[in-house]
Amino acid sequence: MPRIVITGLGAVTNLGLNAAETWESLREGRSGIVRVEGEGFAAFEDHWSVRIGGQIRDWQPTGVLDPREAKRLDRCTQLGVAAAVEAVAHSGIDFSKEDGERCGVIVGSGIGGISTIEEGMHVLLKRGPDRLSPFTVPRLMVNAVTGNVSIRYGLQGPASAHATACASSGHAIGDAMQYMHRGLADVMVVGGAEAAVSPLCLGAFMTMKALSTRNDEPEKASRPFDRDRDGFVLSEGAAMFVLETEAHAKARGATIHAELIGFGNSGDAQHITAPDPEGRGASRSMKWALQDAGLNASQIDYVNAHGTSTPLGDSAEVAAVLAVFGDHARKSKGGKLLMSSTKSMHGHCLGASGAVELVACTHAVRDGIIAPTINLDHPDEGFDLDLVPHESRERPIRYAMNNTFGFGGHNVTLIIGRYEA
């Protein structure tokens, strides 16, 4: 099978308006959680028990997109296309010189164009159906990022979109890898996008009691693995990558940043929102990714955890990691495995999470720097792992694992490695 490598990265997040800024914030342990702003949040003021989120500030799509084009796209698609443009530019690839049938795109999003849905319902109820925008459907589609990126670059190969809740972008990246292993593509643009910091979405998660209510200290609200965690923090963002076969990348003289080597996914078959409390589905995902990569557990140096800061989710993931890695993970036994949750800084980007966190994993194997778990003041009882609290850590990383788990019981694990020719 061909080796699959990463040659381009792009991102727009609440930590930075490009991949380099996002990584700098991750490395420095900065929080991007703020008090949410917007007209929709001002209404029903007394009804909001949650007023914080990972909202992206000071970003305009017209920095990348033509104003008329930007107007036709939901914010989710704007973020995804902007991240894709950066990733393509970073890779140095010129798609006009490529065989379009050998190039594809797969993007994940758990929610898609939620803002367009909200705006459409407002127009429908206030002004009637004949006043709805003719762009409503192409704006709200979950596959809108995939379609727009495909059209922009003439990518005529494998093209699809994943909507598996918080596992969406992990599935997208893993699927692209499999297409390439089967010889169906030389280049794939992959990743995830989400713009769910909207009144409807925030309110819906709020009524589920899934979100942190630490409104007075937004920067301390996301605290994975801490005994005082009280829920996740809803965020928005996008991250995209250019994947190539090693042969294709080397033939055009591309810079290779890391190698994508393993993919596993499983279903909990347990509960529509709660994880298997023993983490059995997550364990299967990690074991199958290791099998796919041809590695044993002791070879993994770093795990970027799903780590959402929910009581049930964090406990289940720790149980799963300890079951898979055993003493290699146990801090009390001198285990060497490092694990951190970057959601402590950027919050939970839902379907884009796996892609955003793969930015951290790519830099971990390339630069030997592990982003920290901030706000980890009091690790919960029994969490016997080195969770890299507060500050980043420098250590050579050969292989890194990235976990993303979603509502519906979806589990995805990706493994990337430091590239060695």
N, C-alpha and C positions, 0 to 999 in steps of 0.2 A: 504493500500500500504506500502511496505517496505520503511524505511528511508534510504536515500543515503548519504554516508559520504565520505570525502576525507581523505585518509590514506597515500598518497605519492605525493610529488611534485618534479619536475625536470625542469631545464631550461638552455638554452644556449642563451645569449643575448649580446648586445653591452654594457650592464651594468654589466655583470658578467658571468663567464663561468659555473655557477651552480645556483641553485635556491637561496641558501643562499647569495651568492655574489650579485645576481640581486636584492634581497630584501634590502640588506644593501645599495646599491646605490640609490634605490627608497626612502628609509627612509631618507637618507642623502641629497636628492635633487640634485644628480649629473647628469650631462648631458652626454650622450654617443654618441652625434652627432659629426662627424669628417669630414675632407676633404677626399673624397673617393680616394682610391689608386687602381692601377691595370693597366695592359697593355691596356685593352680596353678603359680605360678613357684617356689614353695618346694620342690616335689617335684623329684626328679632334679637336685638342685643342681649337681652336678659336670658335668652334661651341657649346661648352658646356656652357649654361647660368646657369646650376646647377652643382655644383661640391661637394656637401655635402650629407651625408647620415648616417644612423645608421649602419655602417659597423662593423662587429665583427673582432677584431684584436687578434693576438696571440693565436689562437685556432687551434688545430690539431685534426682531427677525430681519428687518431691512438691512442690517449689517451684512447679511449673507444672501437674502432673497430679494428679488425685485418686489417693490411695494404692492403691485397688483397681484403678483403670485402669492405673496404672504397673506393678503386679504382673503384668498380663496382656501387657505389652510387653517385647520384647527391648531391651537397652540401645541398640542402633542406632536403633530406633524411638523410644525415649524422647528421644534426642538430636535426631532429626529433627523430631518433633512440637514439642518445646520451642523449637527454632529457628524453626519455622513460626509458632508462637504469637507470638513476639517480632516477626517480620517483619510479620504481620498487624496487630498493635498499632501498630507503628512507622508503617505505611502509613496508619493511621486509617480503613481501610475497614470498613464494617459489612455483612457478607455477608447478614444477615437482610433487608437492604433491596435486595439485588441479585437479578438473575435468575440462579438457580443454574445454568441450562443454558448461560449465557454465561460461566461461571467454571469453571476446571479446575485440575488439579494434576499435575505430573510431577516425580518425584524419582529421583535416581540413587544406586545403592549397588553397589559391586563385590562385596561379600561378604554383606551382609545379616545375618541373625541367627545369627552364628557361635557366640556364647555359648550360645544355646539348643540348638544342635546338640551342642555339647560336653556341656552338662548332660544332654541327653536320652540321649546314649550312655552316660554314667555311670550314670544311673538304669536304663537297659535292661540293662546288663551286671551291675549289682549287685543290682537288685531285680526285674527282669522287665518285660515289655512292658505288663502291666496297671497298672503304677505310673507310666507316662508321663503327663504333664500333658495334658489335653484342649486346652490352649492352645499345644501344641508347634508345630503347623503354622502357625497365624496369627502366632506369634511369630517363626518363622524365615524367613518369606517375604521375598524381596527387595522385593516391592511393599507391604510392611506400612506403611511411612511414607505412601506415596501413599494407601492405603486409609483409614488413620486420619485423615489430614488432610482428605480428601474428606468423610468422615462427620462430622467435628467441625464443619465449616463449611457443609455442604450443597452442596458443589461438584459439580455434575452434568454439567459439560462435559467436555472432553478429559481423560482420566485414564490415566496409564500409568507404567511404571517402566523405567529403563534399568540394565542390568548389563553394561557394557562395560569392566570392570576400572577402571583409573584414569581413564578418560575418561567415566565414567558420568554425573557431574553436568553436565559440559560438554554431552554429548548431550541430557540432560534440558532444559537451559536453551535450547539451540539448537532443539530440537523444539518447545518451547512458543512460541518466537518465530515459527516457521513456521506453527503453528496460528493464531496471531493475525494473521499476514500474510494468511492465507487467509480471514480473516473469521469463524473458527469460535469465537472467544472474545474477550471484552473484558478479562478478568482471568485471570492464571495465577499460582498459587503454585508456585515451582520451587526446585530446589537439590539438595543431596546430604547423605547421612548415612552414617557408618561407625563401627563399634565393634569393630575388628579387633585391638586390643591384647589378645589372648587367648593362652593357652598353645599351642593348636593352630596358630593363624595365625602367631604369632611363630616357633614352632618350624619351621613349614613354610618360611617365607622364610629362616630361619636355615640350614636344610639346603641351600637353593639357593645359599648364599653371596652373597645379595643385600643383606644388612644390614651396617651399620657395627658393628664390634666394639670401638669406642672406649668401653668400659664405665667406665673411670676418669674420663672427662671427658664426661659426657653432653651438656652444653651446647655442646661443640665437635664433636660427632660428625657433625652434618649440615653439610656444607661444600661446597655445589654449586660447581662450576667450579674448585675448588682442586686443586692437583696432588696433595695428600695425602688426597683423598677416598677412602673405602673402602667405600661402600655407602650405601643410604638408611636412614632411621630410621622405623620403623613408628609411625603415630599414629592417633588417633581424633578424631572431631569431626563437626560438622554446620553447614551454613550454608544459609539459605533466603532467598528474595526474593519480593516481590510485583511482578509485571509487569502493566502496564496499557497499553492503547492511549492515546496522548496525549489523544485526545478524551475518553475516559472519565475519565482522571485530572484533566483540567482542568475537566470538568463538575462534579466533586465537590470541587474546590478542593484537591486533593492536592499535597503537596510532592514535586517531582520531583528525584531525586538524580543521575540519569545516563540516557543513552539507549543501548539495546542496538541495534546497527546492522549487525552482520555475524556470519555463522556459516559455518564450513567444516569438513568432516570427510572423512577419507580412510582407506584401508587400506594398510598396508605390503606385505602379501602376501609377507612375507619370512621371519619366524620367530615362533614362538608367544610367546617372551618377549623376545628381543633386538631392538632397533630396527634399521632399515636404517642401516648405518654412515655412509652419506652423507646421511641425513636426507631422502631424497626424498619419502617419504610425509608427513612433517611439513611439508616445503616446499609440497606440494600443498594441504594443509589451510590453511596461511597464505595462499597465493595465492587460493584459492577464497573465503576469508573476506573478503579485500580486494575481490575481485570482487563479492561479495554486498553489501558495504558501499558500493560505488561509490567506493573510495579507491585511491590509489596508495601504494606502500610508503613514500615520503618523507613522507607525511602522518601516519604513526604516530610518536608521541612516546615511547611506553613499551611494553615487552613484559614481562609477568609470565611468566617462563619456567616450563616444567614442572620443569626443574632439580632432579632428585631426589638428586644427589650420588653417582650411580653413574658409574664410568669410561666405560662405553659410552654411556649415555644422555645425559650432558652433552655429550660430544664430538659425538654425532649432532645434538643440538639446535643447538649452535653452528654446525655446518656448514650446517644448514637455514636458520638465521636469516641467516647471511652470504650464502647463495645467493639468498634472497628480497630482502634489503635492500641488499646490495652496500655501496657506500661510505657510504651513510646510516648503516650500522651500524658501520663500521670506525673504531675509535678513532684508529688511526694516520693516517687520512685526514681527521680532523676531523669524523667522523660525529656527528650529534646524537642518535641513538637511545640511549635508556637501557634496560637490561634487568637485572632482578634476580630472584632466586628466594627467595620467602618461606618455602619449605620449609626453608631454613637455620634458621628459627626454630620453625616448628610441625611440621616433619617431614612425612612422606608420609601423608596421610589417605586414600589409595587412591581409592575412588569419590567421596569428598566433596571431593577436592582442588580441582577446578575451581571449585566453589562457594565454598569458603573463600578461594581466591585472588581470586575476583571481588569479594570485600569489599575487598581491597587495591586492585584496579583502580577500583572505584567511588569510593573516596576519592582516588585519584590524579587522576582527572578532575574531581572535585568540589572537592577541597581544594588541589590542586597540590602534593601530597607523595608521594614515591616511597619505599616501604618498601625497606630495604637487603637486600643479601646479606651476612649476617654470616659470620664464620669464613673469609672469603676472604683469607687471608694471602698466598698465593702462587698467583695465577691460572695455570692450566695453559698450557703453551706453545701459541701459535697462537690463543688465545681473545681475539681482537682486538676487544673490545667494552667499552663502559663498563658494568660490572656492578654499579655502585653499592655498593662494598664498605663494610661495617661500619656506616655511618651513613645515615640517611634523607636525602633530597635534596629541596629545594624548587624546583619549576619548574612553570610552567603546562603542563598536559597537555590537549591537545584530544582526542586519540584514544589509547586504550590497547588492547593486544592481550593475550589470555590463552590460553596453550597448555596443553593436557592430553593426554598420550599414555599409552596403556594396553597391557598385555599382550594378545596377539592381533593386535597391529599397528594398534590403533585410534588415530586422531589427531583431535583436536578443537581448533578455534580459534574464540574469540569475540572480537568487537571492540565496545567501548563508547566512547561519546563524551560530552563535556561537553554538558549539555542547554542548548540555546539555542532559545527560543520562535520 
